[in-house]
Amino acid sequence: MKDNNNRLPLVSLNDVWKIYRMGEVDVPALRGATVDIYKGEFVAIIGQSGSGKSTMMNMVGCLDMPSRGTVMLKSHDISKLSESDLSTLRGKAVGFIFQQYNLIQNMTAFENVMLPLEFLEIDEHEAQAKARKVLESVGLHDKMYHLPSQLSGGQQQRVSIARSLVTDPEIILADEPTGALDSVTGREVLSTLQTLWKKEGKTIIMVTHDLNLARYAQKHVELKDGKVVDIRENNNIIYSDKR
């Protein structure tokens, strides 16, 4: 699908269903979701617990496959890619920021940030230079050899952000990125995401149940019972089926 300016979406979900088998019962987590996300957008995926946000995040991040429908990442149908090709595409195109940081506790901040580059088999000297540069960019130049246990929650989340940035992905996918932080530190993290969006042109996709956080985004996609019920951009209604 294209928009009126003939841009191709960076990520596109078209009539996506995800059905989980629970014993002898089929449970649909997504029901016909259709969403286009374009380069340079800051999108908040919002909804109550159980609305399908996490499942949509997994689809957008190519961590799961649809039961029906099509998920496109950079014009590639993810269901038609081999696991190896999908892993490479995802590793280069998407950086992940998680609520619980997902840092390896016995590795320093520097070593945690190096991991995605090792998976992509980047030259070691180049990888080390990239890791140092990105840690400096998030204000951790003096903490890069600290273990996670030696860092505050906000600092650990900044390590997570640095790790998501080190491969220079087009898309930053943030799953409840401030959920484990106090309000002041949470605002600092959101400010960092806005800087990446406004100054570096990153596409930010943030999953959250918090409408206060969603205000940082330019585009809102609201889910209810696995369906997209509302899409707004700069408070203008793009689509609405609220009942």
C-alpha positions as CSV (number, residue, x, y, z in Angstrom):
1,M,0.0,0.0,0.0
2,K,1.2,3.5,-0.8
3,D,0.2,6.9,0.7
4,N,-0.8,9.9,-1.3
5,N,2.9,10.9,-1.8
6,N,3.6,7.5,-3.3
7,R,5.9,6.5,-0.4
8,L,6.2,2.8,0.3
9,P,5.7,1.9,4.0
10,L,8.7,0.8,5.9
11,V,6.5,-1.6,7.8
12,S,3.1,-2.8,6.6
13,L,0.5,-5.1,8.2
14,N,-2.3,-6.1,5.9
15,D,-5.3,-7.9,7.3
16,V,-3.1,-9.7,9.9
17,W,-4.5,-12.4,12.1
18,K,-2.6,-14.1,14.9
19,I,-4.4,-17.1,16.4
20,Y,-3.0,-19.0,19.3
21,R,-4.1,-22.6,20.1
22,M,-5.0,-22.9,23.8
23,G,-5.8,-26.6,24.3
24,E,-8.7,-27.2,22.0
25,V,-9.6,-23.5,21.7
26,D,-8.4,-21.0,19.1
27,V,-7.7,-17.6,20.7
28,P,-7.2,-14.7,18.2
29,A,-4.7,-12.1,19.5
30,L,-4.9,-10.0,16.3
31,R,-8.0,-9.9,14.2
32,G,-7.5,-8.4,10.8
33,A,-5.1,-5.7,11.7
34,T,-4.0,-3.3,8.9
35,V,-1.4,-0.6,9.6
36,D,1.2,1.2,7.5
37,I,4.3,2.8,9.2
38,Y,6.5,5.1,7.1
39,K,10.1,6.2,7.4
40,G,10.6,9.0,9.9
41,E,7.4,8.5,11.9
42,F,7.1,8.3,15.7
43,V,4.2,5.8,16.3
44,A,2.6,4.8,19.6
45,I,0.8,1.5,19.6
46,I,-1.7,1.9,22.5
47,G,-4.4,-0.1,24.1
48,Q,-5.4,-1.8,27.4
49,S,-3.8,-5.1,28.6
50,G,-4.9,-7.9,26.3
51,S,-5.7,-5.6,23.4
52,G,-3.0,-7.2,21.2
53,K,-0.2,-4.6,21.6
54,S,2.5,-7.2,22.3
55,T,1.4,-9.4,19.5
56,M,1.5,-6.4,17.1
57,M,5.0,-5.5,18.4
58,N,6.1,-9.1,17.6
59,M,4.7,-8.7,14.1
60,V,6.3,-5.3,13.5
61,G,9.6,-6.6,14.8
62,C,9.4,-9.8,12.8
63,L,9.6,-11.9,15.9
64,D,6.5,-13.9,15.0
65,M,4.6,-14.9,11.9
66,P,1.0,-14.1,11.1
67,S,-1.6,-16.9,11.0
68,R,-3.2,-15.0,8.1
69,G,-2.5,-11.8,6.3
70,T,0.8,-10.2,5.3
71,V,3.6,-8.5,7.2
72,M,6.0,-6.5,5.0
73,L,9.4,-5.1,6.3
74,K,11.2,-2.9,3.8
75,S,9.1,-4.4,1.0
76,H,10.0,-8.0,2.0
77,D,7.2,-10.4,2.9
78,I,8.6,-11.8,6.1
79,S,6.7,-15.1,5.7
80,K,8.6,-15.8,2.5
81,L,12.1,-15.3,3.9
82,S,14.3,-18.0,5.2
83,E,15.0,-17.8,8.9
84,S,18.6,-16.8,8.1
85,D,17.6,-14.0,5.7
86,L,14.9,-12.8,8.2
87,S,17.4,-12.7,11.0
88,T,19.8,-10.7,8.9
89,L,17.1,-8.2,7.8
90,R,15.7,-7.8,11.3
91,G,19.2,-7.4,12.7
92,K,20.0,-4.6,10.3
93,A,16.6,-2.9,10.1
94,V,15.2,-3.0,13.7
95,G,16.7,-2.1,17.1
96,F,14.8,-3.3,20.2
97,I,14.4,-1.5,23.5
98,F,12.7,-3.6,26.2
99,Q,11.0,-2.6,29.5
100,Q,13.3,-4.8,31.5
101,Y,16.5,-3.8,29.6
102,N,17.4,-7.5,28.9
103,L,21.1,-6.8,29.6
104,I,23.4,-9.7,30.3
105,Q,24.4,-9.3,33.9
106,N,28.0,-10.6,33.8
107,M,28.9,-8.4,30.8
108,T,29.9,-4.8,30.9
109,A,27.8,-2.1,29.2
110,F,30.4,-2.1,26.4
111,E,30.2,-5.8,25.9
112,N,26.3,-5.7,25.9
113,V,26.4,-3.1,23.2
114,M,28.9,-5.1,21.2
115,L,26.6,-8.2,21.0
116,P,24.4,-7.2,18.0
117,L,27.6,-6.4,16.0
118,E,29.1,-9.8,16.8
119,F,25.9,-11.5,15.6
120,L,26.3,-9.6,12.3
121,E,30.0,-10.6,12.2
122,I,31.2,-7.0,12.0
123,D,35.0,-6.5,12.0
124,E,36.1,-6.3,15.7
125,H,37.9,-3.0,15.5
126,E,35.1,-1.4,13.6
127,A,32.6,-2.9,16.1
128,Q,34.5,-1.6,19.1
129,A,34.6,1.9,17.6
130,K,30.9,1.8,16.9
131,A,30.1,0.6,20.5
132,R,32.2,3.4,22.1
133,K,30.7,6.1,19.9
134,V,27.1,5.1,20.6
135,L,27.7,4.8,24.4
136,E,29.2,8.2,24.3
137,S,26.1,9.5,22.4
138,V,23.8,8.4,25.2
139,G,26.0,10.0,27.9
140,L,27.7,6.8,29.2
141,H,31.3,7.4,28.2
142,D,32.4,7.1,31.8
143,K,30.2,4.0,32.5
144,M,30.9,1.7,29.5
145,Y,33.0,-0.8,31.5
146,H,30.5,-1.0,34.4
147,L,28.3,-4.1,34.9
148,P,24.5,-3.6,34.8
149,S,24.4,-4.1,38.6
150,Q,26.7,-1.0,39.0
151,L,24.3,1.2,37.0
152,S,21.0,2.9,37.8
153,G,17.8,1.9,36.1
154,G,18.0,4.9,33.8
155,Q,21.6,4.1,32.9
156,Q,20.7,0.5,32.2
157,Q,17.9,1.7,29.9
158,R,20.4,4.0,28.1
159,V,22.7,0.9,27.6
160,S,19.7,-0.8,26.1
161,I,19.1,2.2,23.8
162,A,22.8,2.2,22.8
163,R,22.6,-1.5,22.0
164,S,19.5,-0.8,19.8
165,L,21.4,2.0,17.9
166,V,24.7,0.3,17.3
167,T,23.7,-1.3,14.1
168,D,22.3,2.0,12.8
169,P,18.8,0.5,12.2
170,E,16.1,2.5,10.5
171,I,13.5,1.4,13.1
172,I,13.7,1.6,16.9
173,L,11.0,-0.7,18.5
174,A,10.4,0.3,22.1
175,D,8.3,-2.0,24.3
176,E,7.0,0.0,27.4
177,P,10.5,1.6,27.5
178,T,9.8,3.5,30.8
179,G,7.8,0.9,32.6
180,A,10.6,0.0,35.1
181,L,11.7,3.6,35.6
182,D,10.6,6.5,37.9
183,S,8.8,9.4,36.2
184,V,11.8,11.7,35.9
185,T,14.1,9.1,34.4
186,G,11.2,8.0,32.2
187,R,10.9,11.5,30.7
188,E,14.7,11.5,30.1
189,V,14.4,8.2,28.1
190,L,11.4,9.6,26.1
191,S,13.4,12.8,25.4
192,T,16.2,10.6,24.1
193,L,13.8,8.8,21.7
194,Q,12.4,12.1,20.5
195,T,15.9,13.3,19.7
196,L,16.6,10.2,17.7
197,W,13.3,10.8,15.8
198,K,13.7,14.5,15.2
199,K,17.4,14.9,14.8
200,E,18.5,11.6,13.4
201,G,15.4,10.7,11.4
202,K,14.9,7.3,13.1
203,T,11.5,5.6,12.8
204,I,10.3,5.1,16.4
205,I,7.6,2.5,17.2
206,M,6.6,2.5,20.9
207,V,4.2,0.1,22.5
208,T,2.6,1.5,25.6
209,H,-0.6,1.5,27.7
210,D,0.3,5.0,29.1
211,L,-1.4,7.8,27.2
212,N,0.9,10.3,28.8
213,L,3.8,8.6,27.0
214,A,1.8,8.3,23.8
215,R,1.7,12.1,23.6
216,Y,5.4,12.1,22.6
217,A,4.4,10.3,19.4
218,Q,3.1,11.9,16.3
219,K,0.9,9.0,15.3
220,H,-1.3,6.8,17.5
221,V,-2.6,3.3,16.6
222,E,-5.2,2.1,19.1
223,L,-6.0,-1.6,19.5
224,K,-9.0,-3.2,21.2
225,D,-9.7,-6.9,21.4
226,G,-7.1,-7.5,18.7
227,K,-8.5,-5.0,16.2
228,V,-7.3,-1.6,15.1
229,V,-10.0,0.7,16.2
230,D,-8.4,4.1,15.7
231,I,-5.4,5.7,13.9
232,R,-4.6,9.4,14.4
233,E,-1.7,11.5,13.2
234,N,-1.1,14.9,14.9
235,N,-4.6,14.5,16.4
236,N,-6.2,14.1,12.9
237,I,-8.3,11.0,12.5
238,I,-6.9,8.7,9.8
239,Y,-9.2,5.8,10.6
240,S,-11.7,5.2,13.3
241,D,-14.0,2.3,14.1
242,K,-14.7,2.8,17.8
243,R,-17.8,1.2,19.0
